[in-house]
Amino acid sequence: MKLKDKVAIITGSTKGMGKAIALLFAKEGAKVVVNSRSAEEENSTRKLIEKDGGSAIFIQADISNPKDVKDMFQETVETFGTVDILANNAGVHKPKEFFDLTKEDWEKVFSVNLIGMFLCSQQAAKIMVDHKCGRIINTASVRGLPHCGRDGNMDYSASKAGVISFTKSLAKKLAPNIQVNAIAPGPTDTDMNNWTKEDLKLTYAGRLLEPEEIAKVTLFLASEAPPSLTGEVIVVDGGYSLKQ
């Protein structure tokens, strides 16, 4: 098992990519913290992990709320003793055209996609620095790459560009003992999917990626990736960004 007895927090892990990451991590032996801001989404991922003989707890927390984040990490340490891996997966995205966007739209997207990521990373880093080891994996997006933004999601694209910059800055801060990397998924089959048929034509795969494909790359960064791999953005998009 690649993650035997490692403790992993995966934010936004009751559906989509987060759920796929949580299930794969548990299969590889990790003790998993399943997270969502909604208590109604608690059962599915945790129960699937436990049904397969894995170890998991659910913690309801809004990652844009500093107290919720602090409490989540405290409960994790009280339950499992530490935090070895943080997968910053939680995100929000509500497509709107440029002229329809409001200040509130920007604030909501940034509060989760970037500020929430910062809050979780800060709490994780405090634990990891003491232990002189740890892995942080951030979910960015191809929309955060310089040549892949588009009208309809400018706030989302800007937040994910921020994730990429944050990843590189944090990797410098926490080197050499803690590795920080990001994954930039392309067209993926999730609840937040708003990719068009025209977008899919721009991938070599010609289809939406499965969340499990993103999970496998996340697992690599959480386990087998060498210590020298840090501050990088791994693009997983079926070749979409190559055709922009």
N, C-alpha and C positions, 0 to 999 in steps of 0.2 A: 504494500500500500504506500502510495506516494506522500500521503499526508497523515500517517498514523499518529494519533494523539495530538495533532496540532489543533489549536483553537482558532476558528475563523469566524469573523463577523462579515456577513454579506448584507448590505443595505438594499432595501427594495427587493426582497427575495421571495415574495409570495407568488410571483408570476413572471413570465417572459425570461429574459436572460438571467436575471437574479435567481429565479427558481432553478433553472438549469445548472447554474454554478453551484448552488447549495446542494442539489442532489448529487452532482458529480463529486464535490468535495467530500460529502458524507460517505459516498461509495469508496473513496480513497482513504477513509479512516479518520477524517477530521471530525472534531466536535464542533457542530455548526450552530451559530446564532442566526436564526431567521428573523428578519426585521420587516416591518411595514408600519406606516403611520395609522393604519386602520386595523382595529382589533377583529373586524369581521373577516379579514383575510387570513387569520391566524392558522387555521387547521391544515390546509392542504399540504404545504411543503413539509412542515414538521411531522405530520402524520405519515407521509410517504417515507421520510427518512427513518422514522421509528419502526415502521412496518418492515423495512428492509434490514432491521437490526442495527441501525446507526444511532448516533447520539445527537440530539438537537433540543434547543429551547427556542421559544418565540418571545421576542421583546418588542412591544409596541413602542415606537418612538418616531417623532417628527424630527428628522435630522436637521431641519432649519432652526430648531429650538435648542439653544445651548444646554438647558437643563435636561431635556430629554436625552440628548447625546451623552452627557456626563453620567446620567443614571444608567443608560444602556451599557456603558463600559464598566461601570461599577458592578452592575448585576452580573455581567459576564465574568469578571474576575472573581466575584464571590462564588459563582457556580463552577467555573472551570479552572480558575487559578491564574489565568494569564490571557493575553491576546497575541497570537503569532502572525495572523494574517488578517488584513482588512481589504475587502473588495468593495470599493465605493461604487456601487451600481445604481443606487436610487437616482431617479431623474424624472422631470416633467417636461411635457411638450404639447402645446396646443397651437397648431398652425393658424397663423393669421397673416393677412397681407400687411405690407408696411404701413399703409395709411390707416389701417384699423387698429394697429398696436397702441397700447396705452402704457403709461408709466407703471401701472399696477401689474400689467402683463410681464414687463421686464423684471420687476422686483420679485414676482413669484418664481419665475424661471431661475433667476440668479440665486435666490434664497435656498433653493434645493440643489440645483446642479453644480453650483460653485461654492457658496457659503457653507452649505451642509457638508460638502466634501471636505472643506477646510476644517470644520468643527470635528468631524469624525477622525480625520488624519491627525489632528492635534492631540486628541485623547489617546489614539493608538500609539503615536510616537512617544508619548510620555512613558508608556509601558515598555515599548520596544527598545528605547534608549537605555533604560535600566538593565535590560537583558542582553544588550548589544547584538540583537538580531531581530529580524522581522521583514515582512513583505507587505507592501501596499500596492494594490492594483486599482487604477482609476478607469472608469468607463467614460471615454470621450466619444467622438463620432467623426465620421468622414466629413460631416457638415462643419466641423471645427477646423478643417484644413483650409489653407488660404484660397485654394482654387475650387472648393466644393460647396461654398455657401450659396444660398439662393433666396429669392423673395418667398415669403410664406413662412419662414422660420428664422428670421434675422436674430431674434432674441435668443433662440435655442442655439443657433450657430455661434453667436458671440460667447455664450456661456461655455460651450464645448471648446472653443478656442482658448478660453480662460483655463479650462481643465488641462489642456496640453501645456500651457505655460506654467501653471501651478505644479504639474507633475515634474517638470524639469527643475524648477526652483527647489521643490521639496527634496528631490533626489540629491541635489548638491548639499542641502542642509543636513541630511541624514546619512550621507556617505561616511565611511565605507561599509558600515555594518548592516544598514537597512536598505533594501532595494525598493525603489519606487518606479513603477512603470504604468503606462496607459495602453488601453486597447481602443482603437477607433473602428467600431463596426460600421459596415455599410448597410445595404438593404436587408433587414432582418425581420423575420416573422414574429412580431410582438404586438401587444395591444396599442403601442404608440406608433405603429407602422403607418406612414402616409406616403409611401413610395408609389410612384406611378408606373404604368406599363412602359412608358418611355424611359424611366430610370432603369428598369430591369433590362432593357435592351442594351444599356450601357455597361452591363456586367458580362464577363465571359461565361459565368455560370448560367445566365439567363433566367434566374429564379431568385426568390428571397432566400437568404441564408437561414438556417435553423439556429435557434438559441443554443443548442448543444454544441454547435461549431464554435461559437464564441466562448462557451464554457471550457472547451478543451484548451484554448489558448490561455485562458485565465488560469487553468490548472498548471500549465507549463510555467507561467510566471510565478506562481505560488509555490512551486516545488522544484522542478528540474533546472530552471533557468540558472545559469552560473552567476556568482556574485558580481561579475564584471558587467552584467546586463542591467543597467539602471539608467533612469532618465530617458527611456526610449518610448516611442509611440508605435505600437504594432498595429498596422492597418489590416483589417480582416473584412474585405468588401467584395470579394469575387472579381476583383479587377476594376471596380467602378471608378475609383479615383484615377486610374491610369488613362481613362478615356475622357477625362474632363478637359 
